[in-house]
């Protein structure tokens, strides 16, 4: 039947006017549904039945039209279990009409296709909506994070600038406090220095007077009066005048003076004269002198020492 859509218009009109498609459909439907043992005899009987119906239609209605249906050759037993058909399959096959009525299967397929298309379209649009919503939520979350970050940074910035101002004020206060403390300290140090200077000046004055008297021999005369050698001594040095004895002992060093102090009471008195200890030189006894010895000597004659030499004394300190 593939040639029918391209068949001649007169042929199509012939098939339509003589109801060829309806007759063919009724015969084939009855044959396929009934499934007779001899299909030729079945077709022959049904064709004769059609002829009789046509004759009756001509006699009753005086026209060539007769009622034809696709299930006219199906018995009532088979007709009850069959679904009613809408339209004509043969009309579709022969393409006799422009506005054809499609079979139910085609309608169902079309409906399912349309329904699936709508479902796909709705699902696609729903997916787009969900995707846009998720994207909007993500963007909103990112904006919230950015806003929180900006707020925190802004808060930190404001706090930092406030802290800088506070630190500047504190530094100014510290500078003023340090200047005040330095000023007070300078004043206190000036007072201490002045007090010490006065004490040093007084001591220097006393020392100067002492050495002036020492140079004039006044202290030796006093020592001569205060430190008198015992009269029972028989050595010559003890019998010399005091100035002569001091002159002799003045040529001795630290070691010799210490040894002479151990000879007798008279020599000990002479060695304790302050003028003999105005110049102390530990260099000749650098390998023998110890910390305790040097400390005792300096402690005893510190007020008389004018010159002190510790050259080469590695054992001291």
VENQUI-V274014 format. One line per field, one symbol per residue. phi: phi as a letter, one per 30 degrees, with the letter a starting at -180 (. if undefined). A space follows every 10 residues. Layout:
# VENQUI-V274014
phi: ???
This chain:
# VENQUI-V274014
phi: .dddecdddd dddddddchd dddddddddd ddddhddbdd dddddddddd dddddddddd chbddbdbbd cdccdddddd dcddccibdd ddddhdbdcd cddedddddd dddddddddd dddddddddd dddddddddd dddddddddd dddddddddd dddddddddd dddddddddd dddddddddd dddddddddd dddddddddd ddddddiddd ddddddccde dddcdddddd dddddddddd dccddddddd dcdadddddd ddddddcdbc bdddcddcdc dddddddddd bddcdcbbbc didddci
